[in-house]
Amino acid sequence: MEFNHIKMAAERIQGLVHVTPVLTSQLIDQSLGCECFFKCENLQKVGAFKARGACNAVSLLNAQDAALGVATHSSGNHGAALAFAAKLRGIPAYVVMPSNAPQVKKDAVAAYGATIIECEPNLPAREHELARVVQSTGAHFVPPYDDERIIAGQGTAALELMTQAPDLDIVIVPVGGGGLLAGTVLAAKGIRADTLVYGAEPAGADDAARGFRSGQRVVDVEPKTIADGLRTTLGQVNFIIIKNHVDDILTVSESGILEAMKLLWTRLKVVVEPSSAVAVAAILEHKETFSGKKVGIVLSGGNVELSQLPF
């Protein structure tokens, strides 16, 4: 993949998704010791950056494949995004979801008209149910992150950010499956090669960080983190891009995630889910890395279960 794929995706999804705002806060800058530019993908269609990749992937389907619908497995945001993109095109969507997915995310998937199939909360169960659905319906599988169409779509958030906040020293985003980080690094370095690009990951789900350091993709992980959107294993396509182009992956504590989430709610006045706060937690816990820098941060989503707030 290359920078041009991100630019083509941006043209393809123009008008289907929002150009989200970039917010700033002097109080947060003072607290973190750097100049922060928050790309608010929590204000995106379906409440998350995932709308970008899903719209790009669905737009690329030919009429014959599209007619049978699309299918995926997802803990929530990708499922809602694919349901949204399918609804725009007028085709069916089938989403396999773990039984412990937040109710707010299940409700969002259902609201866009998708058929939800629940499964046990582990990857083998997800993949087994997905295979059954695809076989019975003929629907086209759109992976949640390990797919070049998805990566290109997700990279459009950073493409916008680099235009809205020029000359950033660092761009940092959360990493779970890796679609956002892979797309971000292609976009950011395509615009300005010397921009540093970091991933941020919970220490309790650190497969990306371990794989980045060893050079070998890690698949044996049992994630334990409040950041439910980052419990997925880094994808194969994503890993190669990240290993070759990303500058570092920083891990954060659960207490750091909660502190960052509270900071964003109270100071920036935006609703973000725990996964979104992970990038800010990385700045909180690695201040020397960001000190005095101009930093772009993608707030990846805002689909939080309000009845189970952690603070």
N, C-alpha and C positions, 0 to 999 in steps of 0.2 A: 504493500500500500504506500501511497505518497500523498503529499499535500494537495495535489490536484483533485484527488477523490473527495476531500473535504469541501473544496470549493464547488464541485459539481453537486454534492449533496445539498449544500446551502441553496443553490439555485432551484433544486428539485423540490425542496420543502418550503420554499418561500410562500407565505400566505397560508400555510397549513398549521404553522406553529407561531408562537409569539417571539418577537425580538425582546427578550427580557431585560429589565433595567439593571444598571450597575449602581449600587448604593455605597455610600461612605459614612463614616462616623468618626469625628475627632476624638470622642471619648474612648472608642475601641482602639484607635491608633495609639493613643497615650498608654492604654493598658497593655497593648501588645508590643509596643516599641517599633512599629513599622507602619508604613502607609498602605492601608488595605482597601481593595476594590472588590466588592462582593457582587458576583454575577448571580442574580436571583432566579435560578431555575426552579425554586420552590413556587414561583409565580408563573411557571410554564403551564401549557395545556396539560391536563391530568395531574398537575402538581409536581412534576418532576422532569428532568432532562430527557428521560426515556422516550418522550413523545417524538424527539428528533430522530432517533435511530429507527423507531417503529414506522414513522411516516416515510422515511427514506426507503426502508426495506419493502413496504407494501406498495409504494409508488413504482418500484422496479419490477414487480410481478407482471408477467404477461397476462392477457385476458383469460386464457384457458386455465392457468394455475390459480389466478385470483378467484375465479368462479367457485372453486371448491372450498374457499376459505383459508384461514391461517390458524395455526396452533402453536402453543408454546407452553413452557413451564415457568413459573414465576412466583416469588414471594409477595408480589404485589404491583410494584410500579411498572415493570415491563409488561405485565399482563394487562394493566389498565391502559398503557400506551398502545399496545397492539390492538386491544378492543376499540380504542378511539380511532386509530388509523384505519381499521377494518370498517368501522361505521362510516367514516368519511368516504370510503370507496364503495360502500354498500354490499359488503361481503361478510360471511359468517366468521366468527372468531371463537376458538376453544382454548381455555386456559386451565392448565393443571396447576393447582395451588396446594401447598402444604397445609395440613389441618390447623397448624398453629400460626398461620399468617394473621397479622393484625386485622381485626374486623373492618376497620376503616378502608383497608386496601381491598378486601373482598367486596365490600360495598361499591367501591369505585369501579372494579372490573365489571360487576353486574350492571351498574348504571349505564355503561356504554354498550350493553346488549350482548356481552359475551356469555357463552356457556361455561360455567365453572365446574371442574372435576376435582374433587379433593383427594389428597393422598397422604400417606405417612410423611412426616417431616424429615426426609433424607433424600439424597440425590438418586440412589437406585430406584426408589419408589416413584420419584418424579419422572425419571426416564422411562420406566416400565409403563406408567399410565399414559405418558405422551405417545409412546410407540403404539399403544392400543388405540388411542384416539385417532392418530394419523392413519392407521390401517383401516379403521372403520369409516372414516369420513373422507379420506383422500386429501385432507387439508395440508397446506404447505407449511412446513416447520420453519418458524422464524426464531432463531436462538436469542436468548436474552442478552448475550454479550459476545460470544465467540463467533463472530460473523463480520466480514468486511463491510457489508451494507450498514450494519448497526454501528460499527466503529466510526465510519465516515459520518453518519448522522450525528452521533454524539459529539464529534469533533467540531461541529458547527457552533456549539456554545462558546468554545475558546476562540473561534474565528471572530465571533461578534465581540467578545470581551477584549481582544487585542486591538480592535478598532475603537471601541468605546473608551478604553483606558490604555492609550499608547505607551510604549517604552517601559513595559513592566520588566522588573528584574527577575521575578519569580512568578510562576503560576503553580498553584497547588490544588489538587482535587482528591476526593475520597477514592479508594480503590477496593472493589469487591471482585466482580468478574473481570474487570479491567477494560470494559468498553469505553468508559469516559476517559480514563487515563491514557489509553492508547490513542484515541482520537484527539485528545488535548495536546499530547506531545507532538503529533504530526502537524496540527494546526499552529501551535505556538512557535515551534521551531521553523515552520514553513514561512512564517511572517518575519520572525527575528531569530536567527540561528543561535544567538548567545543567551536567549532567555532560558533560565533554569526551570525545569519542570519536575515537580515532586509529586509523589503519591502519598496519601495519608491513610493509615490502616490501624484498626484496633489491635492491641497486643494480643488479645484473646482470639484473633482471627488473622494471624500474620503470615499466611501462606505466600502472599505476594512478596513481602519483605524478605522472607527466608529464601524464596526462589531467586529473587533479584541478586542476593548476595552470593548464593552458591552457583548460580548460572543454570540450575536445573529446576524445572517447574515442580512445585510441591502439590501433591494431590491428597496426601494423608493428613487431613486437618479436621478437627472437631471444634468448630467455632463456638466461642462463648463470649458473647458481646450483646449489649443493648442495641447496637447498630444493626438491626435486622436486615437492612438492605445490603450489608457487606459480609454476610455469612457465606457467600458463594465462593467457589474455588476459581482462581484465575484461569481464564480460557487459554487455549493453545495459541491461537492466532494473536491474541492480546499479549501473551507472555513474550513472544518473539519481538514484537514492536517495543514493548516496555523495556525488555532487557537491552535492546540495541540503542534506545534513544533517551529513556528517562534518566535523570541525574541522580535521584535517590528516592527511597521509600521510607517514610518515617512512621514509627508506631507510637500509639498513644494509649494511656490508661483509661479505664472506664470512668474514673472520677474526673479525668480531664475532658472526656466527652460531655459529661453532665455539666461541668463548669462552662464549657464553650457553648453548649445549647442554651443555658440560662443567660449567658452574655448576649447572644444573638436575639433572644426573645426580649430581654429588658433594655438593651442599648440600641440595637438596630430596629427593634419593633417589627420583626418578621417571625412568622411561624415556620420553624424548620424541624425536621425529624432528626433523630440521633445520628443517622448516617451523614447528614449534611454537616453536622457540627464537628465531625472528625477532622476535617481540614483545619478548622480554627483551633481545635485542641492541639494539633501538631505545632502550631505557632506558639500557643501557650506553653507547651512543654519543651520546645526547642528554640527558645527566643534568640539565642546567639546566632542561629542560622539565618534569621530573618531581620535582625536588628538593622534599622535604618534603610531597609529595602522598600521598594515599591512592589507590592504583592497582589496578584490577582487570585481570588478564591472563588471557586464554583460552589455555590450552595445548591446541592444536587436535588433536594426535594423537600416538600412540606407536608407529606401525608402522615401525620402523627395521630395516634389514638388518644384523643383528648381525655377519655375516661381513665387513662393509665399513664398520666404524665409522671416523669421520674423526679420531678421537683415540686 
